[in-house]
Structures are given as structure tokens and as C-alpha cells.
């Protein structure tokens, strides 16, 4: 009886449906990772440790009341921007990118902090102005978003910059951004595309050119897209079976444990398996949107909406990238790809979602 009561208290702020979907998806990810890594048990074990750490972080976030999150929104954003400036001034350079701060015993990537700090900051900003929103408020919000995105894009880290742009945009949109402004912005963006094109790095322009025709450089920039397309196509309806994907097992498919793990999944489990994965992602997104609509404050509604739609963006961009309909931008498949930082960030976000859902009564009566 005491054990049962203890467990109930321990999991009081865990959303059962969302947790079930997350655990099942991560279990699928472990099986795919084991195959994608060439049946490397050490790699799978390392991912299991990443998941365990991430689940602890999720539990901690789920037990923090939303109004505490609102209080730390500004300090978290300011700290994140300060660290990004530190990266720009004296960051650690690796593989041609300056994305890390090396503190000797630990090396951190501040852009990961901003994946949560930016939507929290914008949700706080609009919550403080919900009764008297003006056009200038949206302009200030755009500036709040632009500063970290510009610093991250400069590193360069286009994939993370795009994802943080999306997370911030979703908050601004859900806060009441008009469709007329969106259409006008799209027209202006289209007109400024030649300028944006000139600002891109050579390798970024090359990615877009390869998207249009990957065969123009089949052994270079187009190699990833071509091999991923072969893997997905060869999977057919039901796939070749677990551990039997030739593109991955014979080392034709690059980055197969991270950015291109969906190609491994598609080859081994086919269209049927891919549809099941899409259903799992859809259930997670649907639950997140339900939590957002039931949220009792502007801050929690905007934050929950942004977290959910950003997760959708992660999945859509990765699958689109692997399928050849989007350029390769280095975005992992959420909950499936190997990686500790991305897993912790994702589950931390879902912990915030669970906090918003399970603390609704407290927020309503606060």
C-alpha cells in the first residue's frame, strides 16, 4: 500500500498517454540504432544511457510548476545569449564550426539552451502584454528571436538556427500574428531571396543546388541524398527486415545513426513501418496540441504550442531531408537518432508539457 502510494506520488506529474508514446518511440529508436550502427552494442548502450539521463531531466521538468518556468524565462534567455556571444568571441572550433565553449572539464553547446529558452522568453513576453498587444510588440518579439538566431547561424549551424527560428515563430504566430502580415512577409522574403542567397556559405548554397539535382555530384554533395533515396525505395512495402538493410549494413549510407537513420528504418521496415512511425509521431503531436488548448494561461498555452509544433518541425524536416524534398541541414530524427544533447533537450521539453498539463488546477487558482 505504501509502495503504491509512493509510486503514485513519484509519477503524479507524468502524463501517462504522452509518456507511453515517447517510450515506445524511443524503444523503436534503440532497435533501429542497433541495426544502423552495425549491431554495435556499445553504441546502443550509450543511447540507452542518454535516454535514462533525459528521462530524469524530463521528470524534473514535469515537477516544476509553470509559474516557476515563467520566472526563469528572462534569465535563461539572457544567459543563453551571453554564452552565444562567448562562443562568437572565443568558442572552440571543430570541423570548421565554432559552436562550443570549452570550460576544461566540460564542453557545452549554448545553442541547445536556446531551443527551450527562446520560446520561453517569447511566451513570457506576450503573456505580459496579452491585454494590449500592438504592432511594435511583434517587432520587439522578432528582435528577441533574431539575436540568438543570427549568432547561431554565424557559427555556422544552419539546422539549429532554422529550428530555433521555427520555435520562436510558432510563439509569435500563436500570440496573434495576422495572416496579412504573414503573406506580406512571404512576398518580401521572396523579393529578397537574391540577397539571402549571397549571404549563404558556399556549402549551404551547394546543398540547395543538390536538392534540385543530386546527380550533378553523385560522389560528393549529392551522395547522401542519392543513397538515402535508394535505401527508402528498396524497402518497398514491408521492408527487408531488421538487420537486413543492405545500404546501411554495407556502409553505403552515411550518417546512418544520426541524420539519416530514417533511411535505415525505411529500408528495413518499408512503407508499413514508416506509416507506423508517422502514427506514433502524430499521437505525440496530437497530445501536445490538446495540452496546449487546455492550458490555463497565455504563457503555458504559447509555450506548449511552440514545443509541440517544433517537435513536428524536427520530424518533418528530417524526413523531408532524407526523402529528398528538403535540403540537407543536419537535423536529427527526434527520439530516434543517436545523440545525448538532442535527447535531453527533447525530453526536457516534453517534461515542460507534462508540467503544464498536470499543474493546470494550480495555474488556474494561482
LINZI-V525572 format. One line per field, one symbol per residue. burial: I if it has 16 or more other C-alpha atoms within 10 Angstrom, else O. Layout:
# LINZI-V525572
burial=???
This chain:
# LINZI-V525572
burial=OOOOOOOOOOOOIIIOOIIOIIOOIIIOIIIIIIIIIIOOOOIIOOIIOIIOOIIOIIIOIIIIIIIOIIOOIIOIIIOIIOIIIOIIOOIIOOOOOIIIIOOOOOOIIIIIIIIIIIIIIIIIIIIOOOOOOOOOOIOOIIOIIIOIIIIIIIIIIIIIIIIIIIIIIIIIOIIOOOOOOOOOOOOOOOOOOOOOOOOOOOOIOIIOIIIOOIOOOOOOIIIIIIIIIIIIIIIIOOIIOIIIIIIIIOOIIIIIIIIIIIIIIIIIIIIOIIOOIOOIIOIIIOIIIOIIOOIIIIIIIIIIIIIIIIIIIIIIIIIOIIIIOIIIIIIIIIIIIIIIOIIIIIIIIIIIIIIIIIIIOOIOOO
